[in-house]
């Protein structure tokens, strides 16, 4: 969320669901964000959903 990316956590355990929702007390440092942003892109699978006729 901090880098305009929405994580999709999954859990069936009530305590873990609560932990997954506790995002207000978490922040990645500027240095860590720079490290993450400098990583080589190795993801993406499929077509952009806004540019494909379904």
Buried (B, 14 or more C-beta within 10 A) or exposed (E): EEEEEEEEEEEEEEEEEEEBEEEEEEEEEEEEEEEEEEEEEEEEEEEEEEEEEE
